[in-house]
Amino acid sequence: MDVWFDSGSSWSFLPDRKDAQPRADVCLEGSDQHRGWFQSQLLTAVGTAEADRKAIAPYRALLTHGMVLDANGKKMSKSLGNIISPMTIVKGVVGHYSVLALASV
């Protein structure tokens, strides 16, 4: 199954609401998902709408967050190998800098 169809149709498992309201209040994802996750949810909702009902988005609002950047200003990514281990963050130390110092940058 196509991953975008699979994830994009996940809204259909939420219960229907009265008065033709979206099934979810908020959909939250990274800004790199505008043409992926968000669009696939919208297209599957509109494409499967019943003929006698107005097609609506499955979410009331979209909220996107930015990306964590490395020291060179590039998006941190496992595929680029420029990530910080989550356990390093949990322990509170990243190299010579504390996580608190990194958060204030």
C-alpha positions, -999 to +999 in steps of 0.1 A: +000+000+000+012+035-008+025+052+024+008+085+016-025+068+010-021+048+042-012+077+064-035+101+046-066+080+052-059+076+090-084+104+097-112+080+087-108+061+119-119+091+140-156+092+149-180+113+128-190+146+144-224+163+142-232+192+119-206+183+093-176+193+115-141+181+107-132+149+126-100+164+141-095+198+156-058+201+147-034+183+125+002+189+135+033+180+114+066+193+102+066+220+075+081+194+050+047+176+050+025+202+032+026+182+000+026+148+018+007+142+049-017+172+048-025+170+011-031+132+012-055+136+041-074+164+023-075+145-010-087+112+006-114+131+026-127+150-004-125+120-027-145+098-004-171+123+006-207+110+002-225+125-028-252+141-007-228+157+018-205+187+013-168+176+012-148+190+040-112+187+052-108+161+080-092+187+102-103+222+114-067+236+115-032+228+103-003+236+126+032+231+112+065+234+132+099+242+119+130+220+119+159+217+143+190+229+126+226+218+130+256+241+137+258+248+099+221+258+096+211+225+079+180+206+089+189+178+112+182+145+095+191+108+101+199+104+064+224+133+066+239+119+098+238+153+115+214+144+144+220+145+181+211+113+200+179+117+220+197+102+251+223+130+248+195+155+251+178+136+280+211+136+299+214+174+293+248+176+277+258+180+240+295+182+236+308+213+255+274+229+256+245+223+278+210+217+263+198+248+281+225+269+263+214+253+229+178+261+236+186+298+241+204+301+208 
